[in-house]
Amino acid sequence: MTETHGEYTALLLDEGHSGDAAVLDRLRRDPAVVFVDRLDQQIESLRSLVPTPGPGALDEAPVWAYYSWRRTVVRLLGPASFRLLRLDRNRNKITAQEQERLRNVTVGIVGLSVGHAVALALTLEGACGGLRLADFDTLELSNLNRVPGTVLDLGVNKAVVAARRIAEIDPYVTVTLWEDGLDVESVAEFLDGTDVVIDECDSLDVKVSLRREAKRRGLPVLMATSDRGLLDVERFDLEPDRPVFHGVIGDVDVESLTGLGSRDKIPLVLRILDAGELSATMAASLVEVDETISTWPQLGGEVLLGGAQVAAAVRRIGLGQPLAPGRCRMDLDQHLDALTDPPRPHDLPEEPADRAVPAPVSHDAVDAVVHAAARAPSGGNVQPWTIAADDAGLTISVAPEHTTAMDVGYRGSCVAVGAALHNARIAASAAGLLGAVTVHDGDEGLPVATMTFGSGNARELTDRYEHMLDRTTNRRPGVPRPLDDTQAGLLAEAASREGARLCLVTDRDDIAMIGAILAESDRIRFLTPTLHREMIGELRWPPLDSVETGIDVRALELDSAELSTLALLRRPDVMERLGELDAGRALGKSTADRVASSSAVAVVAIPGSTPRDYVRGGEATESVWIHAQALGLAVQPISPVFLYGVESAELEQLSPRYAAPLERLREELFDVVGAKAGEALAMVLRLSHAPGPSVRSERLADRLRRRIS
């Protein structure tokens, strides 16, 4: 606690007191000190009040207030008459009787950036009689976008700046400072004698400790967050058993919060602020922190709004008026929009459907083949196929209704059909059912793969059966250990046997270049509304969602900060804001980092771009994938936006705004992987040395048909 009150409080001097008179005489002799005397105007204004003040106010002795930091002495009304005149314009929003009650309230404010606005509003309204201010930081030029200080305050402790401002408005308000700020040990001392606690600090350990001590003492805690007018109220005075932060962060260990870096704070901060309710501009800015901006933004107007909100809440608490615990938002932008176009109510989200119970897998040989085909990978795990079988054979056809925008010309679906066919061949060989395989055109020119069951088997297929069943996507970051020549040769042979060519990239600089290409592709996918909507639509959030289609978010292998940020990235308004700024470079960072951790990048190249070529590419992709995993490698497929856009017009349709960049990225990828003229790319696979995946994707049984012959 600071004891040097003269640095931030006015020295009140009574000229009728001999000691004070001597001080005033000394100050008058100092040529650097300015005296300001406008007492006559104050008395005139006091006499004009309605109703006319009584003799006690009119006859009260004036004082001189010395402001050492300004080297100025000002003559003022005495405390009662000063307060009466200064707060007269508050009546009757705050009655005279209520003003007297509020004089007995002491408010503690921790954090004097937003907290300065809170202290200012409380002082202007006379909503308290005492203030305790805590902040260790000094005012910087970058703070003057929101802190109502001046350039003359630069380098001064923020609590001191606020205290000086309060003293210059009302020297009779009692102010005590903690210029060293608070830590876990000093919270209790700070709260001694405090009636209401305002939390505007950045330290998570202090935030939690402040609430726990306030809860123990039965003190209310208020917080304004300067985004969409969020006000948070915790009434521990009314609900002593209420969990801190309303229970949204659980029961955290305070020691684990000490000294957390900005990235480590993200999961808890986003839970506290409710990421889904952040403004688009704030959410988009959080994505850009450490990329194009240094920290999250705060606008002066929003900070001042927070001061007004907290002052209103303190008034209610101080006057015993109703104020429920919880939170509310006073979103100015939303209300301004409503001037011409009132907001329409949003439909309530539908309750998630009950999870379908997967059909039990039969050990019948034909069912085993069908099950193996269904285990094939597909973009976004949409499973864009229909698989039908009877005792004579099996067919796998494209299901057009399950396509997506990136599945240009159903080329991605054809790759999925090829992968399913490859699995079916392996399972049929293992069961001794391998027969002739054909791929022919079906409805709308889409390929249909048919396998007639026979009595054959192929050793190289049969040996892969268990590996095929174990095949899975692994998005974990890896260790970039190099592949040896034997491994590289086996992978190349796995592709060539299926009629494709493997472009295996192992040079570290080339891998980094591929990472940059794929990261920029991801950014474009996020910023293109249709692609973003479909990408987010692929995500499944257990236990609320069924995971039989789509991508289980646990399989993304995101750390807690990345998973929390995903709540922001899901929002189209945030992406729209980033698109307007042509920003969002961080959107592809996760992909770039994972590619950088790879041992190699394997790209499956096919000799043409017909549907049958892509079916062949799917078979080759699955073959390479199974072999790679058998070699102990983690495999992650990556589909850049431009992968199946062969023509420029197709890229234009995919993303009109980013068609030219997509074409450039496609050319760069072709160049770095060494694709040949006339070839197309079926799939990009990231190969790494990494621990096993957290979860495996499930499959939907209702796209499989078992016909009885």
NORTATA-V847793 format. One record per run of one state. SS is the DSSP state (helix for helix, strand for strand, loop for the rest). FROM is the first residue (numbers start at 1). TO is the last residue. If there is no record, write none. Layout:
SS_FROM_TO, SS_FROM_TO
This chain:
loop_1_4, helix_5_7, loop_8_10, strand_11_13, loop_14_17, helix_18_29, loop_30_33, strand_34_37, loop_38_38, helix_39_47, loop_48_54, helix_55_58, loop_59_62, strand_63_67, loop_68_71, strand_72_76, loop_77_78, helix_79_86, loop_87_87, helix_88_90, loop_91_95, helix_96_102, loop_103_105, strand_106_110, loop_111_113, helix_114_125, loop_126_129, strand_130_134, loop_135_137, strand_138_138, loop_139_140, helix_141_145, loop_146_150, helix_151_153, loop_154_156, strand_157_157, helix_158_169, loop_170_173, strand_174_178, loop_179_186, helix_187_191, loop_192_195, strand_196_199, loop_200_203, helix_204_217, loop_218_219, strand_220_224, loop_225_229, strand_230_235, loop_236_243, helix_244_247, loop_248_253, helix_254_257, loop_258_261, helix_262_273, loop_274_274, helix_275_277, loop_278_279, helix_280_288, strand_289_289, loop_290_292, strand_293_293, loop_294_299, helix_300_319, loop_320_325, strand_326_329, loop_330_331, helix_332_337, loop_338_364, helix_365_374, loop_375_378, helix_379_381, loop_382_384, strand_385_389, loop_390_392, strand_393_398, loop_399_399, helix_400_402, loop_403_407, helix_408_430, loop_431_433, strand_434_434, loop_435_436, strand_437_441, loop_442_442, helix_443_445, loop_446_446, strand_447_452, loop_453_455, strand_456_456, loop_457_458, helix_459_462, loop_463_464, helix_465_470, loop_471_478, strand_479_479, loop_480_484, helix_485_496, loop_497_500, strand_501_505, loop_506_507, helix_508_527, loop_528_528, helix_529_537, loop_538_538, strand_539_540, loop_541_550, strand_551_552, helix_553_556, loop_557_559, helix_560_569, loop_570_571, helix_572_580, loop_581_584, helix_585_596, loop_597_599, strand_600_606, loop_607_610, helix_611_630, loop_631_633, strand_634_638, loop_639_647, helix_648_654, loop_655_655, helix_656_673, loop_674_679, strand_680_689, loop_690_700, helix_701_703, strand_704_706, loop_707_709
